[in-house]
Amino acid sequence: MSISDAMNAPMWIIWLLFLLFAALSAMLLSGHGSWFISGYNVATKQEREKYNRKKLFRAYGIGMSVIALVLLIIGLFCDVLPEESICIFTAIILIDCIILGIATETVCRN
């Protein structure tokens, strides 16, 4: 059984999510879109100065790129990939989120 057989949603939702994450990634990698970073958009000026803005945006942009790439692979190969590969893709996204959280508190700090 392939991914497309197991999906209960239409494929256009996967493509819409891919476009959303690709656009977010491009926006963050270009240094814009601070309102998409949770907590950063409501932080005071003193709290924002604790982080290197360029590194923070780059880290989140790369994190969104990983998710967009996973969605692209699902969209392109949903008829070929086995149903069990969803577990692998979910693990990749979870690991990406964990690494993003760790990078925010270590690498992106001033």
Residue frames as qw, qx, qy, qz and C-alpha x, y, z in Angstrom:
[[0.000, 0.890, 0.456, 0.000, 0.00, 0.00, 0.00],
 [0.435, 0.342, -0.004, 0.833, 1.37, 3.42, -0.96],
 [0.096, -0.241, -0.377, 0.889, 1.05, 6.76, 0.80],
 [0.318, -0.009, -0.285, -0.904, -1.61, 7.93, -1.64],
 [0.529, -0.279, -0.756, -0.265, -3.74, 4.87, -0.83],
 [0.447, -0.373, -0.664, 0.470, -3.52, 5.57, 2.91],
 [0.051, -0.026, -0.125, 0.991, -4.20, 9.32, 2.72],
 [0.081, 0.635, 0.749, -0.169, -7.65, 10.53, 3.66],
 [0.058, 0.794, 0.078, -0.600, -7.00, 14.05, 2.35],
 [0.695, 0.701, 0.135, 0.086, -6.70, 15.28, -1.22],
 [0.762, 0.037, 0.056, 0.645, -3.20, 15.82, -2.64],
 [0.190, 0.761, 0.100, 0.612, -3.73, 19.54, -3.14],
 [0.554, -0.828, -0.005, -0.088, -3.41, 19.96, 0.64],
 [0.817, -0.266, 0.165, 0.484, 0.13, 18.53, 0.54],
 [0.507, 0.431, 0.228, 0.711, 1.04, 20.88, -2.30],
 [0.163, -0.881, -0.146, -0.419, -0.51, 23.85, -0.50],
 [0.703, -0.691, 0.073, 0.150, 1.51, 23.05, 2.64],
 [0.760, 0.037, 0.204, 0.616, 4.66, 22.68, 0.53],
 [0.269, 0.677, 0.193, 0.658, 4.11, 26.12, -1.01],
 [0.427, -0.874, -0.081, -0.217, 3.43, 27.62, 2.42],
 [0.771, -0.530, 0.152, 0.318, 6.61, 26.21, 3.98],
 [0.662, 0.256, 0.240, 0.662, 8.70, 27.07, 0.91],
 [0.065, 0.816, 0.159, 0.552, 7.45, 30.67, 1.04],
 [0.587, -0.809, 0.023, -0.036, 8.13, 30.88, 4.79],
 [0.828, -0.208, 0.181, 0.488, 11.60, 29.48, 4.24],
 [0.484, 0.497, 0.212, 0.688, 12.40, 31.98, 1.50],
 [0.188, -0.887, -0.118, -0.405, 11.07, 34.84, 3.61],
 [0.700, -0.699, 0.098, 0.107, 13.09, 33.86, 6.68],
 [0.796, -0.024, 0.216, 0.566, 16.27, 33.15, 4.72],
 [0.332, 0.640, 0.184, 0.668, 16.01, 36.63, 3.19],
 [0.273, -0.002, -0.434, 0.859, 15.87, 38.17, 6.69],
 [0.392, -0.235, -0.087, -0.885, 12.19, 39.05, 6.79],
 [0.702, -0.278, -0.546, -0.363, 9.19, 37.61, 8.60],
 [0.108, 0.252, -0.732, 0.624, 10.07, 38.04, 12.26],
 [0.607, -0.145, 0.209, -0.753, 6.35, 37.76, 13.08],
 [0.869, 0.068, -0.413, -0.264, 6.52, 34.05, 12.16],
 [0.483, 0.204, -0.729, 0.439, 9.07, 33.24, 14.87],
 [0.602, -0.645, -0.443, -0.162, 7.17, 32.37, 18.01],
 [0.629, -0.620, -0.205, 0.421, 8.17, 34.53, 20.95],
 [0.470, -0.049, 0.166, 0.866, 10.49, 36.75, 18.95],
 [0.019, 0.554, 0.451, 0.700, 7.63, 38.82, 17.61],
 [0.450, -0.802, -0.282, -0.273, 6.40, 39.76, 21.11],
 [0.732, -0.268, -0.255, 0.572, 9.78, 39.99, 22.85],
 [0.147, -0.957, -0.033, 0.249, 11.01, 43.23, 24.32],
 [0.458, 0.825, -0.314, 0.107, 14.00, 44.99, 22.82],
 [0.293, -0.657, 0.673, -0.171, 16.26, 43.68, 25.61],
 [0.804, -0.024, 0.585, -0.102, 15.14, 40.10, 24.97],
 [0.767, 0.637, 0.074, 0.007, 15.66, 40.47, 21.21],
 [0.160, 0.858, -0.481, 0.087, 19.22, 41.70, 21.78],
 [0.651, -0.410, 0.635, -0.072, 20.06, 38.31, 23.35],
 [0.802, 0.262, 0.523, 0.123, 19.77, 36.69, 19.91],
 [0.164, -0.338, 0.529, 0.761, 21.73, 37.16, 16.71],
 [0.595, 0.488, 0.218, -0.600, 18.94, 38.09, 14.33],
 [0.482, 0.542, -0.562, -0.397, 20.73, 36.89, 11.19],
 [0.095, 0.214, -0.970, 0.071, 21.58, 33.48, 12.67],
 [0.404, 0.222, 0.703, -0.541, 18.08, 33.10, 14.13],
 [0.631, 0.523, 0.002, -0.574, 16.37, 33.80, 10.81],
 [0.395, 0.475, -0.746, -0.250, 18.79, 31.52, 8.97],
 [0.114, -0.095, 0.956, -0.253, 18.18, 28.67, 11.43],
 [0.517, 0.373, 0.557, -0.532, 14.41, 28.97, 11.15],
 [0.553, 0.582, -0.286, -0.523, 14.63, 29.30, 7.36],
 [0.246, 0.351, -0.896, -0.113, 16.66, 26.10, 7.12],
 [0.277, 0.092, 0.867, -0.405, 14.22, 24.35, 9.47],
 [0.595, 0.498, 0.259, -0.575, 11.30, 25.37, 7.27],
 [0.436, 0.549, -0.590, -0.400, 13.25, 24.22, 4.20],
 [0.035, -0.168, 0.982, -0.080, 13.61, 20.74, 5.67],
 [0.440, 0.350, 0.685, -0.464, 9.86, 20.52, 6.24],
 [0.541, 0.620, -0.106, -0.558, 9.18, 21.85, 2.73],
 [0.248, 0.453, -0.818, -0.254, 11.56, 19.25, 1.28],
 [0.228, 0.055, 0.944, -0.232, 9.78, 16.44, 3.13],
 [0.515, 0.525, 0.426, -0.526, 6.43, 17.67, 1.81],
 [0.431, 0.620, -0.435, -0.492, 7.86, 17.89, -1.72],
 [0.058, 0.258, -0.960, -0.092, 9.08, 14.29, -1.53],
 [0.364, 0.288, 0.804, -0.371, 5.66, 13.18, -0.30],
 [0.501, 0.624, 0.120, -0.587, 3.94, 15.11, -3.09],
 [0.370, 0.584, -0.595, -0.410, 6.18, 13.80, -5.85],
 [0.307, 0.238, -0.920, -0.052, 6.49, 10.18, -4.77],
 [0.559, -0.124, 0.486, -0.661, 3.24, 9.46, -2.93],
 [0.888, 0.213, -0.132, -0.386, 2.30, 6.74, -5.42],
 [0.691, 0.399, -0.582, 0.156, 5.64, 4.95, -5.05],
 [0.013, 0.427, -0.689, 0.585, 6.57, 5.32, -1.37],
 [0.450, -0.304, -0.839, 0.019, 5.25, 2.70, 1.02],
 [0.439, -0.766, -0.301, -0.360, 2.79, 3.68, 3.72],
 [0.764, -0.483, -0.215, 0.369, 5.42, 3.09, 6.43],
 [0.503, 0.268, -0.006, 0.822, 7.55, 5.95, 5.11],
 [0.249, -0.803, -0.193, -0.505, 5.15, 8.39, 6.78],
 [0.752, -0.623, -0.108, 0.183, 6.72, 7.34, 10.11],
 [0.686, -0.018, 0.082, 0.723, 10.15, 8.24, 8.75],
 [0.156, 0.581, 0.214, 0.770, 8.96, 11.61, 7.47],
 [0.497, -0.802, -0.208, -0.259, 7.27, 12.36, 10.78],
 [0.787, -0.443, -0.045, 0.427, 10.48, 11.49, 12.64],
 [0.520, 0.260, 0.136, 0.802, 12.48, 13.78, 10.34],
 [0.113, -0.731, -0.204, -0.641, 10.14, 16.68, 11.04],
 [0.675, -0.721, -0.152, -0.030, 10.22, 16.06, 14.81],
 [0.765, -0.214, 0.024, 0.607, 14.01, 15.85, 14.84],
 [0.310, 0.503, 0.188, 0.785, 14.12, 19.05, 12.78],
 [0.353, -0.810, -0.185, -0.430, 11.97, 20.82, 15.39],
 [0.783, -0.569, -0.071, 0.242, 14.14, 19.57, 18.24],
 [0.660, 0.050, 0.107, 0.742, 17.34, 20.67, 16.50],
 [0.084, 0.678, 0.226, 0.695, 15.74, 24.03, 15.76],
 [0.543, -0.806, -0.152, -0.178, 14.89, 24.52, 19.44],
 [0.793, -0.392, 0.034, 0.465, 18.41, 23.60, 20.52],
 [0.520, 0.309, 0.190, 0.773, 20.00, 25.84, 17.87],
 [0.126, -0.834, -0.232, -0.483, 17.83, 28.76, 18.97],
 [0.609, -0.793, 0.001, -0.036, 19.17, 28.54, 22.52],
 [0.768, -0.360, 0.240, 0.472, 22.81, 27.83, 21.64],
 [0.556, 0.183, 0.386, 0.713, 24.01, 28.92, 18.22],
 [0.100, 0.726, 0.393, 0.555, 21.67, 31.89, 17.79],
 [0.458, -0.831, -0.221, 0.224, 22.52, 33.53, 21.12],
 [0.279, 0.864, -0.235, 0.346, 24.83, 36.53, 21.25]]
